[in-house]
Amino acid sequence: MVQVRLSGTFKSYAGGRDAFEIEAANVRQLLDGLGEACPKLRPILDKGVAVAIDGEIYRDSWFQSLRPDSEVFILPRLAGG
């Protein structure tokens, strides 16, 4: 199980919860599991989010592997320019 934390902006879609434990080996499985655990969050996840794993931010890295002790945060998608 991977512990995943939501940034403050996403907590309202998760009924005020900011942490979930999800069975996942990679980012795609994590997002799918989080969407199942919190259906109101699924449209936001499908639209695109950034995932911080152990302090490194990933975008669209669906198969980035996760360890059970990874520190994972879901963040709003970051715009660059």
VOVOZA-135011 format. One line per 8 residues: their letters; for each residue x, z, y of N, C-alpha, C, CB. Coordinates in nm, 2 decimals. Each point is the difference from the previous one (the first is absolute). Glycine has a CB too. Example, Ala and Ser with C-alpha at 12.3 -4.5 7.8 and 13.67 -1.06 7.14 Angstrom:
2
as> 1.32 0.78 -0.57 -0.09 0.00 0.12 0.09 0.00 0.12 -0.19 0.12 -0.12; 0.15 -0.19 0.23 0.09 0.00 0.11 -0.08 0.08 0.11 0.12 -0.22 -0.06 .
END
This chain:
81
mvqvrlsg> 0.08 0.00 -0.12 -0.08 0.00 0.12 0.09 0.00 0.12 -0.19 0.12 -0.12; 0.15 -0.20 0.22 0.07 -0.01 0.13 -0.09 0.07 0.10 0.12 -0.22 -0.06; -0.05 0.31 0.14 -0.07 0.06 0.11 0.01 -0.10 0.12 0.04 0.24 -0.08; -0.16 -0.27 0.14 0.00 -0.09 0.11 -0.08 0.07 0.12 0.01 -0.21 -0.15; 0.05 0.20 0.27 -0.06 0.06 0.11 -0.05 -0.11 0.10 0.15 0.20 -0.03; -0.26 -0.17 0.10 -0.06 -0.09 0.09 0.04 0.04 0.14 -0.19 -0.05 -0.16; 0.22 -0.05 0.25 0.02 0.03 0.14 -0.14 0.05 0.06 0.19 -0.17 0.02; -0.18 0.23 0.09 -0.12 0.06 0.06 -0.11 -0.10 0.02 0.15 0.16 0.11 .
tfksyagg> -0.12 -0.28 -0.07 -0.11 -0.10 0.03 -0.08 -0.03 -0.13 0.14 -0.09 0.18; -0.08 0.10 -0.30 -0.07 -0.03 -0.12 -0.08 0.11 -0.06 0.17 -0.16 -0.04; -0.15 0.28 0.09 -0.06 0.12 -0.06 -0.15 -0.01 0.01 0.20 0.14 0.05; -0.25 -0.19 0.06 -0.15 -0.01 0.02 -0.07 -0.09 -0.10 0.04 0.04 0.24; 0.03 -0.14 -0.30 -0.05 -0.08 -0.10 0.01 0.06 -0.14 0.07 -0.19 0.14; 0.00 0.30 -0.14 0.02 0.07 -0.13 -0.07 0.14 0.00 0.22 -0.12 -0.03; -0.32 0.13 0.11 -0.07 0.13 0.00 0.08 0.12 0.05 -0.14 -0.09 -0.18; 0.24 0.06 0.27 0.08 0.10 0.05 0.12 0.04 -0.08 -0.20 0.09 0.10 .
rdafeiea> 0.21 -0.15 -0.22 0.12 0.03 -0.09 0.12 -0.08 0.05 -0.16 0.04 -0.20; 0.27 0.03 0.18 0.12 -0.08 0.04 0.10 -0.01 -0.11 -0.03 0.09 0.23; 0.00 -0.05 -0.35 0.09 -0.01 -0.12 -0.08 -0.03 -0.12 0.16 0.15 0.11; -0.11 -0.24 -0.20 -0.05 -0.03 -0.12 0.11 -0.01 -0.11 -0.19 -0.13 0.11; 0.16 0.15 -0.23 0.09 -0.03 -0.11 -0.05 -0.12 -0.08 0.07 0.25 -0.02; 0.01 -0.35 0.01 -0.04 -0.13 -0.06 0.10 -0.03 -0.11 -0.11 -0.08 0.22; 0.05 0.03 -0.33 0.09 -0.05 -0.11 0.04 -0.14 0.04 -0.12 0.14 -0.18; 0.25 -0.16 0.21 0.04 -0.14 0.04 0.15 -0.01 -0.03 -0.18 -0.01 0.18 .
anvrqlld> 0.22 -0.11 -0.22 0.14 -0.03 -0.02 0.06 -0.09 0.11 -0.04 0.01 -0.24; -0.06 -0.07 0.32 0.05 -0.08 0.11 -0.10 0.01 0.12 0.12 -0.16 -0.16; -0.09 0.10 0.27 -0.08 0.01 0.12 -0.14 -0.06 -0.03 0.20 -0.02 0.15; -0.21 -0.10 -0.21 -0.13 -0.06 -0.03 -0.09 0.10 -0.08 0.10 -0.23 0.01; -0.05 0.29 -0.11 -0.08 0.09 -0.08 -0.04 0.12 0.08 0.12 -0.07 -0.20; -0.03 0.12 0.29 -0.03 0.11 0.09 -0.12 -0.03 0.09 0.24 0.07 -0.01; -0.23 -0.19 0.08 -0.11 -0.04 0.09 -0.13 -0.02 -0.08 0.17 -0.10 0.15; -0.17 0.04 -0.26 -0.12 -0.02 -0.08 -0.06 0.14 -0.04 0.09 -0.22 -0.09 .
glgeacpk> 0.00 0.31 0.04 -0.05 0.13 -0.04 -0.05 0.08 0.12 0.16 0.00 -0.18; -0.10 -0.01 0.30 -0.05 0.07 0.12 -0.13 -0.06 0.04 0.24 0.04 0.07; -0.26 -0.17 -0.08 -0.13 -0.06 0.03 -0.11 0.04 -0.09 0.12 -0.19 0.08; -0.09 0.22 -0.21 -0.09 0.05 -0.10 -0.04 0.14 0.03 0.09 -0.16 -0.17; 0.01 0.24 0.21 -0.02 0.14 0.03 -0.08 0.02 0.13 0.21 0.06 -0.12; -0.19 -0.15 0.21 -0.07 0.01 0.13 -0.05 -0.14 0.04 0.15 0.19 0.07; -0.27 -0.23 -0.11 -0.05 -0.13 0.02 -0.01 -0.04 0.15 -0.13 0.03 -0.21; 0.10 0.07 0.30 -0.01 -0.03 0.14 0.13 -0.05 0.06 -0.18 0.17 0.02 .
lrpildkg> 0.29 -0.13 -0.09 0.14 -0.04 0.05 0.03 -0.14 -0.05 0.07 0.24 0.00; -0.13 -0.29 -0.10 0.03 -0.13 -0.06 0.01 -0.12 0.10 -0.10 0.08 -0.21; 0.00 -0.09 0.30 0.01 -0.12 0.09 0.13 0.01 0.09 -0.25 -0.01 0.00; 0.29 0.13 0.04 0.12 0.02 0.08 0.12 -0.04 -0.08 -0.11 0.19 0.13; 0.11 -0.15 -0.26 0.12 -0.03 -0.09 0.00 -0.15 -0.02 -0.02 0.23 -0.11; -0.09 -0.29 0.09 0.00 -0.14 -0.03 0.04 -0.08 0.13 -0.18 0.03 -0.17; 0.15 0.02 0.28 0.04 -0.07 0.13 0.15 0.00 0.02 -0.22 0.07 0.10; 0.29 0.04 -0.15 0.14 0.01 0.01 0.05 0.13 0.06 0.01 -0.25 0.01 .
vavaidge> 0.08 0.32 -0.08 0.06 0.12 0.05 0.15 0.00 -0.03 -0.22 0.12 -0.04; 0.29 -0.03 0.11 0.14 0.02 -0.03 0.01 0.12 -0.10 0.07 -0.10 0.23; 0.02 0.09 -0.32 0.03 0.11 -0.09 0.14 0.05 0.02 -0.17 -0.09 -0.17; 0.18 0.22 0.20 0.14 0.06 0.01 0.03 0.07 -0.13 -0.03 0.02 0.25; 0.14 -0.06 -0.31 0.04 0.06 -0.13 0.14 0.06 0.03 -0.13 -0.16 -0.15; 0.13 0.30 0.14 0.13 0.07 0.02 0.07 -0.04 0.13 0.03 0.01 -0.25; -0.12 -0.03 0.35 0.06 -0.02 0.14 0.02 -0.15 0.03 0.10 0.22 -0.01; -0.12 -0.31 -0.08 0.01 -0.14 0.02 -0.13 -0.07 0.01 0.23 0.00 -0.11 .
iyrdswfq> -0.26 -0.08 0.21 -0.13 -0.06 0.01 0.00 -0.14 -0.06 -0.04 0.12 0.21; -0.07 -0.14 -0.29 -0.02 -0.13 -0.07 -0.13 -0.06 0.04 0.13 0.08 -0.20; -0.13 -0.22 0.21 -0.12 -0.07 0.03 0.00 -0.12 -0.10 0.00 0.06 0.25; -0.12 -0.07 -0.31 -0.02 -0.11 -0.10 0.10 0.01 -0.12 -0.09 -0.14 0.19; 0.14 0.25 -0.22 0.10 0.01 -0.11 -0.08 0.06 -0.12 0.20 0.04 0.16; -0.29 -0.11 -0.21 -0.10 0.04 -0.10 0.07 0.06 -0.12 -0.16 -0.17 0.08; 0.27 0.12 -0.12 0.06 0.04 -0.13 0.12 0.09 0.02 -0.08 -0.21 -0.10; 0.09 0.27 0.22 0.10 0.10 0.03 -0.03 0.12 -0.09 0.04 -0.07 0.24 .
slrpdsev> 0.06 0.11 -0.32 -0.03 0.11 -0.10 0.00 0.13 0.07 0.11 -0.13 -0.18; -0.19 0.22 0.11 -0.01 0.14 0.05 0.04 0.09 -0.11 -0.19 -0.06 0.15; 0.25 0.17 -0.11 0.03 0.11 -0.10 -0.10 0.11 0.02 0.25 -0.06 0.00; -0.28 0.14 -0.10 -0.09 0.11 0.02 0.04 0.10 0.11 -0.05 -0.02 -0.24; 0.17 0.03 0.28 0.05 0.09 0.10 0.01 -0.07 0.14 0.11 0.14 -0.18; -0.15 -0.27 0.19 0.02 -0.07 0.12 -0.09 0.07 0.11 0.05 -0.22 -0.12; 0.00 0.22 0.24 -0.08 0.04 0.12 -0.07 -0.13 0.06 0.16 0.21 0.04; -0.29 -0.22 -0.05 -0.07 -0.12 0.04 -0.10 0.03 0.11 0.03 -0.09 -0.23 .
filprlag> -0.03 0.01 0.33 -0.09 0.01 0.11 -0.06 -0.13 0.03 0.13 0.19 0.10; -0.27 -0.19 -0.08 -0.07 -0.12 0.04 -0.01 0.00 0.15 -0.13 -0.02 -0.22; 0.17 -0.09 0.29 0.00 -0.01 0.14 -0.07 -0.12 0.05 0.22 0.12 0.00; -0.26 -0.12 0.12 -0.06 -0.13 0.06 0.11 -0.11 -0.01 -0.16 0.13 0.15; 0.11 -0.25 -0.17 0.09 -0.11 0.00 0.07 -0.01 0.13 -0.14 -0.12 -0.16; 0.27 0.10 0.16 0.09 -0.01 0.12 0.01 -0.14 0.05 0.12 0.20 -0.08; -0.14 -0.22 0.21 0.01 -0.13 0.06 0.14 -0.01 0.05 -0.25 -0.01 0.06; 0.31 -0.10 -0.07 0.14 -0.02 0.05 0.00 -0.12 0.10 0.09 0.09 -0.22 .
g> 0.02 -0.10 0.28 0.01 -0.11 0.09 0.13 -0.01 0.07 -0.24 0.02 0.03 .
END
